[in-house]
Amino acid sequence: MTHSNRFIIFLIVLFAAVGTGFFCYAEQDLERLDPWAFESPRRPGAVFSHDDHIFLADDDCSVCHHVYENGELVPDESSEDLYCSDCHSLKPGPDNPMPLEAAYHNLCRDCHFDRSQGPVLCGECHVKE
């Protein structure tokens, strides 16, 4: 085997390894949001890249993981150790003015509209497996 053939084989193996590693990493970054919180979901949980959103929020977790007290947003407070369903139940009520599904949809969709980027249609977030 000539030196140039060995080099070509080396490059093929290198690109295959790097490409496989990239796709494995990219797949691990994706997660589904709280599908188990809904009694009988009509669609699968939204596919979501946490790392991408941390970057877009400039590492400010409270952009998504907000805290409200008496109906007012508490600045610089974060609920990052909680699930959305810990504060938002499925049904609206006096202690839950924003049900879980509306909380997800309003937060995600409104931010995507405001930034003019990101999915806004049902099937774009709720991707079937």
C-alpha positions as CSV (number, residue, x, y, z in Angstrom):
1,M,0.0,0.0,0.0
2,T,1.4,3.4,-1.0
3,H,1.8,6.3,1.3
4,S,-0.9,8.3,-0.4
5,N,-3.4,5.4,-0.1
6,R,-2.7,5.1,3.6
7,F,-3.2,8.8,4.0
8,I,-6.6,8.6,2.2
9,I,-7.7,5.7,4.4
10,F,-6.6,7.6,7.5
11,L,-8.7,10.6,6.3
12,I,-11.8,8.5,5.7
13,V,-11.5,6.9,9.1
14,L,-10.9,10.2,10.8
15,F,-13.9,11.9,9.1
16,A,-16.1,8.9,9.9
17,A,-15.1,9.0,13.6
18,V,-15.6,12.8,13.8
19,G,-18.9,12.6,12.0
20,T,-20.2,9.8,14.2
21,G,-19.2,11.6,17.3
22,F,-20.9,14.8,16.1
23,F,-24.2,13.1,15.4
24,C,-24.1,11.2,18.8
25,Y,-23.4,14.5,20.6
26,A,-26.1,16.4,18.7
27,E,-28.6,13.6,19.5
28,Q,-27.8,13.7,23.2
29,D,-28.5,17.4,23.4
30,L,-32.1,16.9,22.3
31,E,-34.7,16.1,24.9
32,R,-38.5,16.1,25.2
33,L,-40.3,18.4,27.5
34,D,-42.5,17.0,30.3
35,P,-44.7,14.7,28.2
36,W,-45.5,12.7,31.3
37,A,-47.1,15.7,33.0
38,F,-50.1,15.5,30.7
39,E,-52.9,12.9,31.3
40,S,-53.5,11.9,27.7
41,P,-51.2,14.0,25.4
42,R,-52.4,14.5,21.8
43,R,-48.9,14.9,20.5
44,P,-45.4,13.8,21.7
45,G,-43.5,16.2,24.0
46,A,-41.8,19.1,22.3
47,V,-38.3,18.3,21.1
48,F,-35.9,20.8,22.7
49,S,-32.2,21.6,22.8
50,H,-31.4,22.9,26.3
51,D,-27.8,24.0,25.3
52,D,-29.1,26.1,22.4
53,H,-31.6,27.9,24.6
54,I,-29.0,28.6,27.4
55,F,-26.8,30.2,24.7
56,L,-29.7,32.3,23.3
57,A,-30.7,33.4,26.8
58,D,-27.1,34.6,27.6
59,D,-26.9,32.1,30.4
60,D,-29.8,33.7,32.2
61,C,-31.9,30.7,33.3
62,S,-34.7,33.0,34.6
63,V,-35.6,33.8,31.0
64,C,-37.4,30.5,30.9
65,H,-37.3,29.4,34.5
66,H,-39.1,32.4,35.9
67,V,-40.6,33.0,39.3
68,Y,-43.9,34.8,39.9
69,E,-45.3,36.0,43.3
70,N,-48.8,37.4,43.6
71,G,-49.0,37.6,39.8
72,E,-45.8,39.6,39.4
73,L,-42.5,38.5,37.9
74,V,-39.8,38.4,40.4
75,P,-36.6,39.8,38.7
76,D,-33.4,37.8,38.9
77,E,-35.1,34.8,40.5
78,S,-34.9,31.4,38.9
79,S,-36.9,28.2,39.2
80,E,-34.4,26.1,37.3
81,D,-34.6,23.2,39.9
82,L,-38.3,22.7,39.2
83,Y,-40.4,21.3,36.4
84,C,-42.9,23.6,34.8
85,S,-45.6,21.2,36.1
86,D,-44.4,21.9,39.7
87,C,-46.0,25.4,39.4
88,H,-48.4,25.0,36.5
89,S,-51.1,22.4,36.8
90,L,-53.2,21.1,33.9
91,K,-56.4,22.9,34.8
92,P,-56.8,26.7,35.3
93,G,-58.0,28.0,38.7
94,P,-57.5,30.8,41.2
95,D,-54.1,29.5,42.2
96,N,-53.2,28.5,38.6
97,P,-54.0,31.3,36.2
98,M,-51.7,29.8,33.5
99,P,-52.4,26.1,32.9
100,L,-49.4,23.9,31.9
101,E,-50.1,23.6,28.2
102,A,-50.6,27.4,27.9
103,A,-47.5,28.1,29.9
104,Y,-45.4,26.1,27.5
105,H,-47.0,27.4,24.4
106,N,-47.0,31.0,25.4
107,L,-43.4,31.0,26.6
108,C,-41.9,29.2,23.7
109,R,-44.1,30.5,20.9
110,D,-44.0,34.2,22.1
111,C,-40.2,34.1,22.3
112,H,-39.9,32.5,18.9
113,F,-42.2,35.2,17.4
114,D,-40.3,38.0,19.3
115,R,-36.9,36.8,17.9
116,S,-38.4,35.9,14.5
117,Q,-36.7,32.5,14.8
118,G,-37.5,29.1,16.0
119,P,-40.5,26.8,15.4
120,V,-44.1,28.1,15.9
121,L,-46.2,25.4,14.3
122,C,-47.4,22.3,16.3
123,G,-45.5,19.7,14.2
124,E,-42.3,21.7,14.3
125,C,-41.9,21.3,18.1
126,H,-44.0,18.1,18.6
127,V,-42.0,15.8,16.3
128,K,-43.2,12.3,16.1
129,E,-40.6,9.7,17.0
